[in-house]
């Protein structure tokens, strides 16, 4: 699961480089890769946050509570909304900043609730939400700064 997530993120970065270089099909590849990443997070946010496996024969380490279930689904949803906002911004479509702000605000809320519920940083949901919040929040800041200087 983590390998697929990493492969999708690397694919998005490569497609962004293709679009910036102005190569043919750059926009199409970027839209496709960002859509795939968004669908991945939307469908698997629950499994990533709760450290569960897709393998039906594998033993899962714990049975998530209702709060962990809601936290996982909400985190996957908000990351997917943020990725769609990133796609809208990179394609210069209207409404991208609204999606990006909604996604990052939702990640901020899920991070807050995650830290409130799991005060111990060694708990996996806290780490998973924190790293994804930092990654997409930093990406948003870099995008906001670079968008003012460059045109994609």
N, C-alpha and C positions, 0 to 999 in steps of 0.2 A: 504494500500500500504506500509506504513512504517512498519507494523507488518510483512508483507511478507519479506521485505528486512532484517529485524532483524532476522527473523527465518532462512533465508538462510545463513546469516553470522554466526549465532550460529551453524547451521548444518555443515558449513565448518570447524569451530573450532573443533567440536566434531569429524568429520571425520579425521582431521589432528592428533588429539590425538590417534585415533584408528590406524592410519598408523604409528605413532611414536612408539607406543607400540608393533607394529609388529603383530597385530591380523589379522586373515584371512579376505580377502576382503577389507583391508584398502586402498590399492591403487585404487581399483575400486570405493569405496565410495567417496574417495577424488576427483577423476576425475569427478564423477557424480555431486557431490555437487558444485565444482568449475565451471563446465560447466553450471549448472542451475543458479548459481549466475551471470555468465557472460551473459547468455541469458536474464536474468531478467534486468540487467543494459542496455544491448543493446536495448531491446524493450521498456523499460519504463523510460529511462533517460530523455526524453522530459517531461514526466508527473511529475517526481520527482522534477526536477529543476524548473519548472514553477508552481509548487504547484497546479496541475490539478488533477481531479478525473477521474477514469475509469468509474464511474457510469454515464450512459447516462442521467438519470433524474436529476442529481445534477447540481446545478448552479455553474459554475466556477467563481472565484472571479474577474478574469480579462481575457481579450483576449490578448494572448502574441503577441508581435511585431515580425517582421522577425528576428531581432537580438536575441531575447529571444528564438525563435524557433531553430535557428542555434546553439546557446549556449547549449541548452538542448540536441539536437541530438549529438553534438560534445562531450559533457561531458559523455553522456551514452556510446558512441563509445569508448572513451579513457579509461574509467573505465573498460569496457569489455575487451579491449586489455591488460590492466594491469593485470586483473584477469587471463586471459589466460597465460600471462607470468609467473605469480605466479604458475600456474598449471605446466607449463613446468619446472620450476626450482625445484619444490617439487618432480617431477617425474624424475629428472635428465635427461631430454630430451634436445637436443641442441636447441639453439635459444631463450631460456627463457629470458635471460637478455636483448636481443634486444627488445622483446615484452614489457618487464617491463619498459625499458627506454623510448620507444615510448609512452606507456600509461601514465607514469608520466610526460613526457615532454608535452604531449597534455593536461593533467590536469593543468599543470603550465600555459600553454597558455590560457586555458579557464578561469582559476582563474584571470589571468592578465586582460583579456578582460572583465570579469565580474566586477572586481573592477573598471576598467576604465569607464565602462558604468553606473554602479550603484555605485556611490561614497558613497551612504548612506548605512551603514552596516545593517540597519533595513530591507532592501529589501530582500525578500526571496531567489532569485537566488544567491545572493552573499553568503548567509549563507550556502545554499545547496552545492555549489561548494567548498567553503572553508572547510567545515567539511569533505567532501569526499576526497578532496586533502590532507588534514592533515592525515586522517585515512590511506589512501593507501600509502602516502609518508613515514609515520612512519613505517608502515608494511614492506615496502621495505627496509628501513634502518635496522630494526630488522632482517629481513631475510638475508640481506647481512652479517651482523655480525654473526648471528647464523650459517649460511651455512659454514663459514670459520672454525667453531669449531666442528660442528656436521655433520653427514651424515644421511640424511633422507632415 
